[in-house]
Amino acid sequence: MKHLMTLIALVVAVTAGAQGTTIHEYPWNPDSNNDNIIGVDDLLDFLPVFGDEFGLPPEPCDYDGTPLEELLIGVTDGSVILDSIFIEYELEDDVSYFVIGCPEPITDTVIFNNTAMVESFSIQGAYQWTISGIDAYGHSFLFSFEPNAQTGLYQLSMYTASIVQLGFTYDGFFDGNANGAWTSPSPLPFPETWYLDENGIHIESGWGQNDWPYYANYLHILPYWHYAE
């Protein structure tokens, strides 16, 4: 009885502070029938849970992701084991320059092909993961997935050292800065131009002019993976 009287006193105290015409929604709304009066009916709704632990459990996530989302997030939570990724690309760019004493610009075109098999997997921080290796020119190549739990945004990034190491950016190709590449941050669901099919991972949007995939005639990203036991 003492507990019941304490509860009634608490309800009365809340009533005193709830005057007015605005209905406030709290994690627990004492005005359960939303009539702007905390009365007997509200108390009867409260009594069945009296003494229970208070708190709102997180809503279960029943989102069914796309095959690409399931793969990338599965690697993040450990349900998918990423064995390796094969990358193959061809880049093309034009650059114009002047020869001293000549009024007409000269235009050069470069076509650059490269492949890499990346197999060294690592986790950075709580969620980000990277798989790295060596490309056909003996330089490093990295593929990373970068989710952000605070913003709900996701990025993919790729780093290829060969474009700089072979001198293309010093000659003005690929906007002069093209070893790293980051997609624009994206929420779920991913853009329709990000997808996975039998030919691999396709990221056909979100690259900027400073990103080397922006100049790709083709970019093949073929993941090899299996489910964790």
C-alpha positions as CSV (number, residue, x, y, z in Angstrom):
1,M,0.0,0.0,0.0
2,K,2.9,2.3,0.8
3,H,4.3,1.8,-2.7
4,L,0.9,2.5,-4.3
5,M,0.5,5.8,-2.4
6,T,4.0,6.8,-3.5
7,L,3.1,6.1,-7.1
8,I,-0.1,8.1,-6.8
9,A,1.8,11.0,-5.3
10,L,4.2,10.8,-8.3
11,V,1.4,10.9,-10.7
12,V,-0.2,13.9,-9.0
13,A,3.2,15.7,-9.1
14,V,3.5,15.1,-12.8
15,T,-0.1,16.3,-13.3
16,A,0.8,19.6,-11.7
17,G,3.5,20.2,-14.2
18,A,1.5,19.1,-17.2
19,Q,-1.1,21.9,-17.4
20,G,-1.8,23.4,-20.8
21,T,-3.0,22.2,-24.1
22,T,0.3,20.7,-25.5
23,I,0.6,16.9,-25.3
24,H,4.1,15.9,-24.6
25,E,5.5,12.5,-25.7
26,Y,8.1,11.1,-23.4
27,P,9.9,7.7,-23.3
28,W,7.0,6.9,-20.9
29,N,4.0,9.1,-21.4
30,P,2.0,9.4,-18.1
31,D,-1.0,10.6,-20.0
32,S,-1.5,7.2,-21.8
33,N,-4.9,8.1,-23.3
34,N,-3.7,11.6,-24.4
35,D,-6.7,13.5,-23.0
36,N,-4.3,16.0,-21.3
37,I,-5.5,14.8,-17.9
38,I,-3.6,12.2,-15.9
39,G,-6.4,10.3,-14.2
40,V,-7.5,6.8,-13.1
41,D,-7.4,5.3,-16.5
42,D,-3.8,6.4,-17.0
43,L,-2.9,4.9,-13.6
44,L,-4.5,1.6,-14.5
45,D,-2.4,1.5,-17.7
46,F,0.7,2.1,-15.6
47,L,0.1,-0.5,-12.9
48,P,0.7,-3.7,-15.0
49,V,4.3,-2.6,-15.5
50,F,4.9,-1.3,-12.0
51,G,8.2,-2.7,-10.7
52,D,9.5,-3.7,-14.1
53,E,12.9,-2.5,-15.3
54,F,12.6,0.8,-17.1
55,G,14.1,1.4,-20.5
56,L,13.3,1.4,-24.2
57,P,15.1,-1.5,-26.1
58,P,16.4,-0.6,-29.5
59,E,14.1,-1.3,-32.4
60,P,15.1,-4.5,-34.2
61,C,16.5,-3.9,-37.7
62,D,14.7,-5.9,-40.3
63,Y,16.2,-4.1,-43.4
64,D,17.0,-6.5,-46.2
65,G,20.0,-5.0,-48.0
66,T,21.1,-5.3,-51.5
67,P,23.7,-8.1,-52.4
68,L,26.4,-5.4,-52.3
69,E,25.3,-4.1,-48.9
70,E,25.0,-7.6,-47.5
71,L,28.6,-8.4,-48.7
72,L,30.3,-5.3,-47.3
73,I,28.4,-5.3,-44.0
74,G,28.8,-9.0,-43.7
75,V,32.6,-8.6,-43.9
76,T,32.3,-5.9,-41.2
77,D,30.4,-8.0,-38.7
78,G,32.4,-11.2,-39.5
79,S,29.6,-13.3,-41.0
80,V,31.4,-13.1,-44.4
81,I,35.1,-13.9,-44.9
82,L,36.7,-11.9,-47.7
83,D,39.5,-14.0,-49.2
84,S,40.7,-11.6,-51.9
85,I,39.7,-9.0,-54.5
86,F,40.9,-8.9,-58.0
87,I,41.0,-5.4,-59.5
88,E,41.5,-4.6,-63.2
89,Y,41.2,-1.1,-64.7
90,E,42.0,1.0,-67.7
91,L,42.3,4.8,-67.4
92,E,42.3,7.4,-70.1
93,D,43.0,11.1,-69.9
94,D,44.1,14.1,-72.1
95,V,46.3,16.9,-71.1
96,S,47.2,20.1,-73.0
97,Y,50.3,22.2,-72.6
98,F,52.3,24.9,-74.4
99,V,55.8,24.7,-75.8
100,I,57.7,28.0,-75.1
101,G,57.6,30.2,-78.2
102,C,54.6,28.3,-79.7
103,P,51.0,29.8,-79.5
104,E,49.2,26.6,-80.2
105,P,48.7,24.0,-77.3
106,I,49.8,20.5,-77.7
107,T,47.5,17.7,-76.5
108,D,48.7,14.3,-75.3
109,T,46.6,11.3,-74.4
110,V,47.6,8.5,-72.0
111,I,45.9,5.1,-71.6
112,F,47.0,3.3,-68.5
113,N,46.2,-0.4,-67.7
114,N,46.7,-2.1,-64.3
115,T,45.7,-5.1,-62.3
116,A,46.1,-6.1,-58.7
117,M,45.2,-9.1,-56.5
118,V,44.7,-7.9,-52.9
119,E,44.6,-10.5,-50.1
120,S,45.9,-9.0,-46.9
121,F,42.8,-8.2,-44.8
122,S,42.8,-5.9,-41.7
123,I,40.3,-4.1,-39.5
124,Q,40.9,-0.4,-38.6
125,G,38.9,0.9,-35.6
126,A,35.5,-0.5,-34.8
127,Y,34.0,-0.9,-38.3
128,Q,36.4,0.1,-41.1
129,W,38.2,-2.7,-42.9
130,T,40.9,-2.7,-45.7
131,I,42.2,-5.4,-48.0
132,S,45.6,-4.6,-49.6
133,G,48.2,-6.1,-51.9
134,I,50.6,-5.4,-54.8
135,D,49.7,-4.4,-58.3
136,A,51.2,-5.4,-61.7
137,Y,53.8,-2.7,-61.4
138,G,55.0,-3.7,-57.9
139,H,53.2,-0.9,-56.1
140,S,50.6,-1.0,-53.3
141,F,46.9,-1.2,-53.9
142,L,44.2,-0.9,-51.2
143,F,40.4,-1.3,-51.1
144,S,38.6,0.0,-48.0
145,F,35.0,0.0,-46.7
146,E,34.4,3.0,-44.3
147,P,31.1,3.0,-42.4
148,N,30.3,5.8,-39.9
149,A,28.1,4.7,-37.0
150,Q,27.5,8.3,-35.9
151,T,26.3,9.7,-39.3
152,G,24.9,6.5,-40.9
153,L,27.0,7.2,-44.0
154,Y,29.2,4.8,-45.9
155,Q,32.2,5.3,-48.1
156,L,34.3,3.1,-50.4
157,S,37.9,4.0,-51.1
158,M,40.7,2.7,-53.2
159,Y,44.4,3.6,-53.3
160,T,46.7,2.9,-56.1
161,A,50.3,4.0,-55.9
162,S,51.3,3.3,-59.5
163,I,49.7,6.3,-61.1
164,V,51.9,8.7,-59.1
165,Q,55.0,6.4,-59.0
166,L,55.0,6.1,-62.8
167,G,55.0,9.9,-63.2
168,F,51.5,10.5,-64.8
169,T,50.4,13.0,-62.3
170,Y,53.6,15.0,-62.6
171,D,52.8,15.4,-66.3
172,G,49.3,16.8,-65.5
173,F,47.3,13.7,-66.1
174,F,44.3,12.6,-63.9
175,D,44.0,16.1,-62.5
176,G,47.5,15.9,-61.1
177,N,46.4,14.1,-57.9
178,A,45.0,10.6,-58.5
179,N,46.5,8.0,-56.2
180,G,43.6,7.9,-53.7
181,A,39.9,7.7,-54.5
182,W,36.8,8.1,-52.1
183,T,33.2,7.9,-53.1
184,S,30.8,10.5,-51.9
185,P,29.4,9.5,-48.4
186,S,26.1,7.6,-48.9
187,P,23.4,6.4,-46.6
188,L,21.5,3.1,-47.0
189,P,20.2,2.1,-49.4
190,F,23.2,2.6,-51.6
191,P,22.7,4.4,-54.9
192,E,21.4,2.2,-57.7
193,T,24.7,2.6,-59.5
194,W,26.5,0.8,-56.6
195,Y,25.7,-2.9,-57.0
196,L,27.0,-6.5,-57.0
197,D,26.3,-9.0,-59.8
198,E,28.0,-12.0,-61.4
199,N,30.7,-9.6,-62.8
200,G,31.7,-8.2,-59.5
201,I,31.3,-4.9,-57.6
202,H,30.1,-1.9,-59.7
203,I,30.7,1.6,-58.3
204,E,29.5,3.8,-61.2
205,S,28.9,7.1,-59.4
206,G,30.3,9.2,-56.5
207,W,33.8,9.7,-57.9
208,G,35.2,13.2,-58.2
209,Q,37.7,14.6,-60.7
210,N,40.5,14.0,-58.3
211,D,39.7,10.3,-58.1
212,W,41.4,8.0,-60.6
213,P,38.2,5.8,-61.2
214,Y,36.7,9.0,-62.7
215,Y,38.9,8.4,-65.7
216,A,38.2,4.7,-66.1
217,N,37.2,3.2,-69.4
218,Y,36.5,0.1,-67.3
219,L,37.0,-0.9,-63.6
220,H,36.5,-4.5,-62.6
221,I,36.3,-5.3,-58.9
222,L,35.9,-9.1,-58.4
223,P,35.6,-10.2,-54.7
224,Y,36.2,-13.8,-53.6
225,W,34.6,-14.6,-50.3
226,H,32.8,-17.3,-48.2
227,Y,30.5,-17.4,-45.3
228,A,32.0,-17.8,-41.8
229,E,31.3,-21.2,-40.2
